[in-house]
Amino acid sequence: MKVMLGSSSLALLPPIKGVIHAIRAVEALSHELNIKDVELWIFGKGPLEYWVKHYIGKREHLKCRVKLFGFVKRAKLLTLLAKYVDVLIHPSLYEGAPLAIMEAQALGIPVVTYDLPWTSEFIINELNGLKARYPSITELAYNILKASKLSRDKISSIAEIYDGSRNFRILEESLHNIVLGT
């Protein structure tokens, strides 16, 4: 199972994005839930890069499970996401409009987050992702496993509802009907 840490600010790897939580969730998946084929892909560079390398380097069981890709151009990142990733983990403590979540959902990829105020607009539990109680690493890990079984077709069809072009066409048709009285 391929899990990608998702954030539009991953180029910076800031602590607020939950990098530590994602790594510990993968540890929990492999140790507590005995999932042996899990990999966490981390893209970007920044303040936590040294810590992540050090943490992984001291834990033999993580060396084959956590992959650091550094900075990758957005087009390649989306291609990798679409082709290989089963679940996007987004344990960010704060977000405004999380582009990574919207992109993953458009591709039908379920998202796992913490149940924080910002997530209510983006994640519908067991429909397009799952939310774990903060700061439960075990629940985050368990939800990654559960999310991998959600319907990708259903997730992408839900994302289509929020497509800007589609909604603009609907608005345009409505205004046209009002103006013409049809």
C-alpha positions as CSV (number, residue, x, y, z in Angstrom):
1,M,0.0,0.0,0.0
2,K,1.4,3.4,-1.0
3,V,0.6,6.3,1.3
4,M,1.6,9.8,0.3
5,L,2.0,12.7,2.8
6,G,-0.1,15.4,1.2
7,S,0.4,19.2,1.5
8,S,0.7,22.1,-0.9
9,S,3.5,23.4,1.3
10,L,5.6,20.2,1.3
11,A,8.3,22.1,-0.4
12,L,9.0,23.5,3.0
13,L,8.2,20.4,5.2
14,P,7.0,22.5,8.1
15,P,6.1,20.9,11.5
16,I,2.5,22.2,11.3
17,K,1.9,19.8,8.3
18,G,2.1,16.7,10.5
19,V,5.1,15.0,9.0
20,I,6.0,13.4,12.3
21,H,2.4,12.1,12.7
22,A,2.5,10.6,9.2
23,I,5.8,8.7,9.9
24,R,4.5,7.4,13.2
25,A,1.3,6.3,11.6
26,V,3.3,4.2,9.1
27,E,5.2,2.8,12.0
28,A,2.0,1.9,13.7
29,L,0.7,0.3,10.5
30,S,3.7,-2.0,10.3
31,H,4.1,-2.8,14.0
32,E,0.6,-2.6,15.6
33,L,-1.5,-3.6,12.6
34,N,1.1,-5.9,11.1
35,I,0.8,-4.4,7.6
36,K,4.1,-5.2,5.9
37,D,3.7,-3.7,2.4
38,V,3.1,-0.1,3.4
39,E,5.3,2.8,2.1
40,L,5.1,6.5,3.0
41,W,6.2,8.9,0.2
42,I,7.3,12.3,1.3
43,F,8.0,15.1,-1.2
44,G,9.7,18.4,-0.5
45,K,12.6,19.8,1.6
46,G,12.7,22.0,4.6
47,P,13.1,22.4,8.4
48,L,12.2,18.8,9.2
49,E,14.2,17.2,6.5
50,Y,17.3,16.5,8.7
51,W,15.0,15.2,11.5
52,V,13.1,12.9,9.1
53,K,16.4,11.5,7.7
54,H,17.8,11.0,11.3
55,Y,14.6,9.4,12.6
56,I,14.4,7.0,9.7
57,G,18.2,6.3,9.8
58,K,17.9,5.1,13.4
59,R,15.0,2.8,12.7
60,E,15.9,-0.1,10.4
61,H,12.2,-1.0,9.9
62,L,11.5,2.4,8.5
63,K,14.3,2.6,6.0
64,C,12.4,0.5,3.4
65,R,9.0,2.1,4.3
66,V,9.6,5.9,4.2
67,K,10.8,7.3,0.9
68,L,12.1,10.9,0.6
69,F,11.8,12.3,-2.9
70,G,12.9,15.9,-2.3
71,F,11.3,18.5,-4.5
72,V,9.4,17.2,-7.5
73,K,7.7,19.3,-10.1
74,R,3.9,19.5,-9.7
75,A,3.1,17.7,-12.9
76,K,5.3,14.7,-12.0
77,L,3.9,14.7,-8.5
78,L,0.3,14.5,-9.8
79,T,1.3,11.7,-12.2
80,L,2.9,9.7,-9.3
81,L,-0.2,10.4,-7.2
82,A,-2.6,9.2,-9.8
83,K,-0.6,6.1,-10.8
84,Y,0.7,4.7,-7.5
85,V,-0.8,6.2,-4.4
86,D,-3.6,4.4,-2.5
87,V,-4.2,6.9,0.3
88,L,-3.2,10.5,0.9
89,I,-2.5,11.2,4.5
90,H,-2.9,14.8,5.5
91,P,-2.3,15.2,9.2
92,S,-1.9,18.9,9.0
93,L,-2.9,20.8,12.2
94,Y,-4.2,23.8,10.2
95,E,-5.2,24.4,6.6
96,G,-7.0,27.0,4.5
97,A,-7.8,25.5,1.2
98,P,-5.8,22.3,0.9
99,L,-5.0,21.9,-2.8
100,A,-3.4,18.4,-2.2
101,I,-6.7,17.1,-0.8
102,M,-8.7,18.5,-3.7
103,E,-6.3,17.1,-6.2
104,A,-6.3,13.6,-4.6
105,Q,-10.1,13.5,-4.4
106,A,-10.4,14.5,-8.1
107,L,-8.2,11.5,-8.8
108,G,-10.4,9.3,-6.6
109,I,-7.8,8.9,-3.8
110,P,-9.2,8.8,-0.3
111,V,-7.7,11.2,2.3
112,V,-7.0,10.6,6.0
113,T,-6.8,13.6,8.3
114,Y,-7.2,14.4,11.9
115,D,-10.7,15.5,12.9
116,L,-10.0,19.2,13.3
117,P,-12.2,22.2,12.5
118,W,-10.7,22.8,9.0
119,T,-11.5,19.2,7.8
120,S,-15.3,19.5,8.0
121,E,-15.4,21.2,4.6
122,F,-13.3,18.6,2.8
123,I,-13.7,15.1,4.4
124,I,-16.9,13.2,4.8
125,N,-16.1,10.2,7.0
126,E,-16.2,6.9,5.1
127,L,-17.3,8.5,1.9
128,N,-14.2,10.4,0.6
129,G,-11.8,9.8,3.4
130,L,-11.6,9.3,7.2
131,K,-10.8,11.5,10.2
132,A,-9.0,10.4,13.3
133,R,-9.2,11.9,16.7
134,Y,-6.3,14.2,17.3
135,P,-3.6,13.2,18.3
136,S,-4.2,9.4,18.0
137,I,-1.5,7.9,15.9
138,T,-3.1,4.5,16.2
139,E,-6.4,5.7,14.9
140,L,-4.7,7.6,12.1
141,A,-2.9,4.3,11.1
142,Y,-6.1,2.3,11.3
143,N,-8.0,4.9,9.2
144,I,-5.3,4.6,6.5
145,L,-6.0,0.9,6.3
146,K,-9.8,1.5,6.2
147,A,-9.5,4.4,3.6
148,S,-7.6,2.1,1.2
149,K,-10.9,0.1,0.8
150,L,-13.1,3.1,-0.1
151,S,-14.5,3.4,-3.6
152,R,-12.3,5.6,-5.8
153,D,-15.1,6.0,-8.3
154,K,-17.4,7.4,-5.6
155,I,-14.7,9.8,-4.4
156,S,-13.9,11.2,-7.8
157,S,-17.7,11.6,-8.6
158,I,-18.1,13.6,-5.3
159,A,-15.1,15.8,-6.3
160,E,-16.8,16.5,-9.7
161,I,-19.7,18.2,-7.8
162,Y,-17.3,20.9,-6.7
163,D,-15.6,21.4,-10.1
164,G,-15.4,25.2,-10.8
165,S,-16.1,24.9,-14.5
166,R,-19.1,22.7,-14.0
167,N,-20.5,25.0,-11.4
168,F,-19.9,28.0,-13.5
169,R,-21.8,26.4,-16.4
170,I,-24.8,25.6,-14.1
171,L,-24.8,29.2,-12.9
172,E,-24.5,30.5,-16.5
173,E,-27.5,28.3,-17.6
174,S,-29.6,29.5,-14.6
175,L,-28.9,33.1,-15.3
176,H,-29.6,32.6,-19.0
177,N,-33.0,31.0,-18.1
178,I,-33.9,33.8,-15.7
179,V,-33.0,36.6,-18.2
180,L,-34.9,34.8,-21.1
181,G,-37.7,33.8,-18.8
182,T,-37.5,30.1,-19.8
